[in-house]
Amino acid sequence: MVVVYKAEDTETAELVALKVLSSESANQPSRLERFRARRGRGLGSRHDNIVLLLRVREPGSSIMAMELIDGIDVESMCSAERVLAPDDALQAS
């Protein structure tokens, strides 16, 4: 499981999303590998449907900084509406 925090980049003063892999997940090889694979594919990549990965703390780390996207998170959206309309579900994925 990952936790995402809203944070300020101390070098640029920009708001970023700080994605942190939980210590429980970091101890599970498959989850750690998925997290590291995302980091390896995403650094410097740019696509309209993919959040920009800005920085990785260090090799072997379970923390990465990503662009912050304003809006409601999927969990809140689902709990507020109970069922998402198909078009809304496609927008959230």
C-alpha positions as CSV (number, residue, x, y, z in Angstrom):
1,M,0.0,0.0,0.0
2,V,1.1,3.5,-0.7
3,V,0.2,6.8,1.0
4,V,0.3,10.0,-0.9
5,Y,0.9,13.3,0.9
6,K,0.6,16.9,-0.3
7,A,4.0,18.4,0.3
8,E,6.2,21.4,-0.7
9,D,9.4,20.8,-2.6
10,T,12.0,22.7,-0.6
11,E,14.2,23.4,-3.7
12,T,11.5,24.8,-6.0
13,A,8.8,25.8,-3.4
14,E,6.2,24.0,-5.6
15,L,3.5,21.8,-4.2
16,V,4.0,18.1,-5.1
17,A,2.5,14.7,-4.3
18,L,4.9,12.7,-2.2
19,K,4.2,9.0,-2.7
20,V,5.5,6.7,0.1
21,L,5.4,2.9,0.1
22,S,4.4,1.7,3.5
23,S,7.0,-0.3,5.5
24,E,4.6,-3.3,5.4
25,S,4.5,-3.2,1.6
26,A,8.2,-2.5,1.3
27,N,8.8,-5.9,3.0
28,Q,6.7,-7.7,0.3
29,P,9.0,-8.3,-2.7
30,S,6.2,-8.1,-5.3
31,R,4.9,-4.8,-4.1
32,L,8.4,-3.3,-3.7
33,E,9.2,-4.4,-7.3
34,R,6.0,-2.8,-8.7
35,F,6.8,0.4,-6.9
36,R,10.4,0.4,-8.2
37,A,9.3,-0.5,-11.7
38,R,6.9,2.5,-11.8
39,R,9.8,4.7,-10.6
40,G,12.1,3.4,-13.4
41,R,9.5,3.8,-16.1
42,G,8.2,7.2,-15.0
43,L,11.2,9.4,-14.3
44,G,11.3,12.1,-17.0
45,S,8.3,10.6,-19.0
46,R,5.5,12.9,-20.0
47,H,2.0,11.8,-21.2
48,D,-1.4,13.5,-20.7
49,N,-2.8,10.4,-18.9
50,I,0.2,9.8,-16.6
51,V,1.2,11.8,-13.6
52,L,4.7,13.2,-14.1
53,L,7.3,11.7,-11.8
54,L,9.6,14.5,-10.7
55,R,12.1,13.0,-8.4
56,V,13.2,9.8,-6.6
57,R,14.8,10.1,-3.2
58,E,17.6,7.7,-3.9
59,P,18.1,4.2,-5.3
60,G,16.4,1.6,-3.1
61,S,14.2,4.3,-1.6
62,S,10.4,3.9,-1.2
63,I,9.6,7.6,-1.7
64,M,9.0,9.5,-4.9
65,A,7.8,13.0,-5.7
66,M,5.2,13.4,-8.4
67,E,3.3,16.3,-9.9
68,L,0.3,17.3,-7.7
69,I,-3.0,17.1,-9.5
70,D,-5.8,19.1,-7.9
71,G,-9.2,17.4,-7.5
72,I,-11.1,14.8,-5.6
73,D,-9.5,11.4,-5.0
74,V,-11.1,8.2,-6.3
75,E,-12.0,6.9,-2.9
76,S,-13.9,10.1,-1.9
77,M,-15.6,10.1,-5.3
78,C,-16.8,6.5,-4.9
79,S,-18.0,7.0,-1.3
80,A,-19.9,10.2,-2.2
81,E,-21.6,8.7,-5.3
82,R,-21.6,5.1,-4.3
83,V,-21.6,4.0,-7.9
84,L,-19.7,5.8,-10.6
85,A,-21.2,6.4,-14.0
86,P,-19.2,4.6,-16.8
87,D,-17.9,8.0,-18.2
88,D,-16.8,9.1,-14.7
89,A,-15.1,5.8,-14.1
90,L,-13.1,6.2,-17.3
91,Q,-12.1,9.7,-16.2
92,A,-10.9,8.4,-12.8
93,S,-8.7,5.6,-14.2
